[in-house]
């Protein structure tokens, strides 16, 4: 993926060109990265994808099972496969999901590119957004083939979950007072976002507030604001072409508030040194053709498995330290941060990006602990007992499949009876 661009002053790789700030002629009348500049940038991105697409073989054979929640299991499995760095499985699941629900596949790949890859591989993220926005090109190249290529490309990339974590920090840091911030004028808010000396949770919260009600999450006041001011601020802060493009496309194509975190993350790319941090090693078995980790809180079989898992002595002891009404949330969050939200390799650029990486999420800010001293034990306990969790998942999955087969046979018998 080292496409070379020929410019008037010589040659430069596409990846390097993306990480330069846009020039004055690339801005619109509002001082934002212009639509014409986005179109030009996307043409280069699509050309770079065409250079690489031919190495992908034919899509995997389409085999869609009758397992209940199949769609959600596949969506969960492709996201876990990309986080875990499993390109073959990611491409295979993309093929299965394409046959079942291509709109869900399209939407999920866009979210994954921003939530799980982002600055880990800036070029891969930008290519994903370009491909997902180029419907006519995808169809001309063979849409299923393109989606499988993209799933593989994202799974081969290094990870970065900073955008999601920064949003979490904005909404869980007790120092953030959205009502007080809402009474400040926009220029004062912009100064906070642009000041790297301010806490990252505060800058994240202010950027989310500046983006306006369309992107407001949780307790953010819905005061009418246009995201144009934040887009212009990105340019004023020296944000790269990559950052300006990814922010614009995440807002318009993916329609996700994670774009506001580019105001923080892009500075890391410009000022920092790229360092690869390996994720924790833990078992990643398959269950019924999908990753066992795909049976999570977003699927019915996953919820059944977690309920059984919570009864293990080593888990029930820790969960007894949580207020009873929040024990389910604590377990689900612990399983996510212990396994489901982990990337195989993560990129760190600066001390601040490392600080975000080290930020403790399962604790007093998320759940009410009656015994706070037990909070640090939750994730280690989950990681040490994943073999037991995966065995429970396997058993639940097998019961689910047997139930689906029984229901299918009954439907068939009813159909035959009606025909007679």
N, C-alpha and C positions, 0 to 999 in steps of 0.2 A: 504494500500500500504506500509506495513512495513515488506517486505520480509527480512528474516534473512539469512545472509551468514555465512557459517562455514569456518573459516580460520584456519591456523595452530596455531595461537596464541589466538583463541577463536571465539566468535561470534560478528557480527556487522551488523547493518541494512544496506540494500542496499543504502538507502539515505545517510547514514553517510559515507559509503565506497566511494560513488561517490564524496563526498566533501573533500576527502583527495588527496594530490598531487600524481602523479604516481611515482613509484620507478625507479631507473636506468635500471632495467631489462625490463621495459615497454616502453623503447624508442628505436627508430630505429637508423641507422647509422648517420642520420642527426641531431640527438638530438630532434626529434619530437615524439609525442605519436604514437606508431607503429600501423600498420595495424592489427597485431596479437592481440595487446592489445584491439583494437576496437572490434574485433570479440569476444574476451572473455567477454568484458563488455556488448556487445549486447546480448549474451547468458543469462546473468543474468537479463537483462531488459525484454527479452521475457518471461523468466520463471516467472517474477513478474506479467506480464500481464496475463499469463495463469491462475494464481491464482485468478485473479479478473474478468476474462471474463465471467464466468458462471453466475454471478449475473445479466447480461444483458438478457432481454427477447428477443423474436423474433423482427426483424426489423418492423417498422411501414409499413402499407400497402402502396404500391407504387401508388401515385396519381400524375401524371404529367399534369398540366393544359396546355392550349393552349395560355397562355398569351405571347405576344411578349417580348423578352428579358428574358424569363423564366430562362434560364441558369444563367444569370447575377443576376437576382433577388434572386435566390437560393444561389448563391455564396455569395452575399452581406448579405443575411439573416443568413446564418450559421456563418459568421464572427461576425455579430452583436450579435447573440444569445450567442456565446462564450464570447464575451466581456461583455455582460450584465449579464452573469451567469445564463443562461436559458437552463439547460441540456436537458429537454424534447424536446424543440423546436430544439435544435442543433441536437439531434439524429434523429428527424423526418426529418429535412431538409437533413441530410446526406443520408437518405434512398431515398428521392426524387432525389437528385442530383446524387446518385449512378446509378439510372435507366436512367438518362438523359445524364450524362457525367462523368464517373468514373475517367477519367484522370484529369478533372478539380477539382473534389473532392479531389483526392490524392494530387495534387499540392497545393490546398488551405489550406488543413489541415497542411501541412508542413510549409507554410508561417505563418499561425496563431500561431502555436506552438512557433515560434521564435519572431514574431512581437508582440503578445498579451499575451503570458504566460511567457516564458523564465525563469527568476529568480524568478518569482512569485511562481512557483512550479517547482523546478529543476527536480524532478523525473518525473513529467508528461511530461515535455519537452523532456527529454531523452527517455522516453518510446515512445513518438510519433515518434521521429526520427528512433528508432529501428523498430517499427511496419511498418512504411512507407518504410523502406528498406528491409523488409522481405517478398517478394512477395509469395514464396512457402508456408511459414508458414501461411500467410493471407488466401490463397486459401484453405489450409487444414482445417482451422478453420471456414471458411465461410466468404468470403471477405466483403460482405455487413454488416454482423454482427460485424466484427472487426472495420470497419469504423464508424459504429454507436456507438460502445463502445468508440472509440477514441474521437469522437465529444463530447460525454457526459463527458468523462474524462477531456477534456480541458475546457469545460464550468463549471465544478465543481472546477477548479483550481483558485487560486488567480492570478491576472494579473500583467504584467510588460511590459510596452511599451518602455522601456529605449533604446533598440537597435535602433528602428526607430527614436526616438527623438534625440539620439546622432548623427545619420547620418544627420538629419535635421540641428542640431546645427553646424556640421562641414561645411555645405554648406551655412549657412546664417550668421555666425559670421563674421563681417567685419575685425576682427583681423587675420583671417586665410588667408595667402597668399600662395596659392598652388605653384605658380611659384618659389617663393623664397625657399620653402621647398623642391621642386624637385631638387634643386641644392645641397642639403646637401647629404653627404654619408649615407649609410644605417645604420651604427652603431650610427651615431649622431641622426638619426630619431628614432632608437630603444630606445635611452636614453630618448627621449621626451615621448614616449609611456609609458615607465616604471616609469616615474616620476609623482607621484600623486600630486605634487605641481604645475604642469602645468594645465592650464584651460582644462576642459573636452572637449570643442569644438576643441581645438588644438590637444589633444591626439587622438580624434576620426578622425580628418582630416589626421593626420600622419599615423595612422593605416590603413586608407583607401588607402592612397598613397602607403604604403609598400606592400599592398596586390597585387599590379600589375594591368596591364591594363584589365585583365579579370573581375575584380571587381570595376573598376573605374567608378565613377558616375559624371555626370555633367561636371564641369570645371576642374576635376582632370587631370593633364598631363598623357598621355599614355606612359610614359617611361617604357621600358621593365624591369620588376622586377618579381622575383618569389615569390609566397606567402610562400615558405618554410622558409624564414628568419623570417616572422611573426609567423609562427607555432612554430619555435624553441624558439622565444622570449617568447611565452606563457609558455613554460616549464621553461625557465630561470626565469620568474617572479613568479614561484610557483603556477601557475594555477592548479586548481583541475582536477581530472579525468573528472568530469562533464564538465568543461569548455573546456578541450582539445577535448573531444568527440563531444560536441555540435558544437564547431567551425569547426571541420573536416567535420561533417555530413551536417552542414548548407552550407558549401562551395561546397561539392561534390554532395549531394543529393538535397537540396533545391536550390542550386546555387544562393545564395543571399548574397550580401555584408554585411548584418547585422552581419555575423560571426566575423568581425573585432572588434566589440564592446565588445566581450568577454574579450579582454585585459583590459577593464575598469570594466565591470560588475562583473567578477569573483572575483576581489579584494573586492568588496562590500560584497559578500557572506562570504569571509574569515575573513574580519576585522570588519564587522558590526553586528548589532542586528536586527533581523527580526521584523518589525512593520507593521501591517495591516492598510492601509489608505482607508477608504470607499470613493467611488466615489460619485459625485453629484446625487441626486435623480431627475428623470425627467420621463415623461410619456413614456411608451414603448408599445403602442398598436399594434395590428395586422391589416393588411390591405390585404384582399384577400388571407389569409392563410400564409402570410409572415409578418415579422416585418415591420412596417411602415418605420422605419429607414433604411430599405434595399433599399428604393426608394431614392437613393443618386445620386451623380454626375456621378456614373459609370453606370447608367441605363437611358434609354430614358425617361420613365415616371418620374424618379426622377429629371431629368433636367427640364422637363416641370413644375413640382411642384415648384422647386426652382425659376424658372422665375416668376411664379405667386406670390410666397411668397415674392420676393424682392420688390413688389409693395406695401406691407403693409406700412402704414405711419411710424411705429416705425423702420422699416428696411430701407426704402428709405431715411429717414432723415440721418441715420448714413452712408449709402453707398454714399450719396452725398459728403461726406468728403474724398472719395477715387478718384484717377484719373479715369476718365470714362472708359478707356480701361482695368482697373483692377478690376472693380466692381464685375464682375462675379466671378473672382478668390477669391476675398475677401469674398463673400457670401458663396461660396463652402467650403473654408477653415474654415470659421466661423462655418458653420453647422457641419463640420467634428469634429472640436475640441470642439464644444458645445454639441455634441450628439454622432456622429458616431464613434469617436475614444476614447470613454470613457469606462474604465473597471469598473466593479461593485466594486471590491476590488483590491487595488494595494499594492504591498509590497515595503516598503522602508527599506534600510539597514543602510545607512550612511548619514551624512549631504550632501555629494555630490549627492547621489542618490535622496535625497529630492530636491536638487537644480535643478537637471534635471527634476524632477516632476513639479517644479514650473516655469520652463522656459516658457516665454511668446512667443508663436509662431505666433500669428496673430497680426501683427504690422508693423512697418517700415521695418523690415527685409524681410517680405514676399510681402507686397503691398505698393504702394506709396500713402501715405495719404496727401491730400491737407490740411486736418485739423487733425493733429496727436492726438489732445486731444480727438477725438471721438473713437480712436482705442480701448481703454479699455471698451467701451460700447458695442462692437459688440457681443461677446459671451454671456454676461448676457442678452442682448436683444433677442438673439436667444433662450436661455433657457426659458425665460419668455413667449415666444410666440410659443412654440412647439405644443400646442394644435391646434393652427391655422394652423401651417405647416402640421400637421398630417391630419387635415380635408381636406386641399388642396390635399394632397397625396391620400386620400381615393377617392376623386372625380376624380382625374386623373386616378387612377387605375381602377375605375369602367368604365370610358370612354374607357380605353385601352382594358378591357375585352369585352365590347360591340363591339368594333371595331374588335377584334379578332374573336368573334362569327359571326359577319356579314361576315367577309372575309371567314371563314370556310364554312358558308352556301352558299356563292357565288361559292366557289370552288366545293362544292357538287353538286350544280345545273349545273355548267359547265360540271362536270363529267357525270351527268345523260344525259345531252343533247348530249355529244359526244358519249355515249353508244347507244343512240337512232339512 
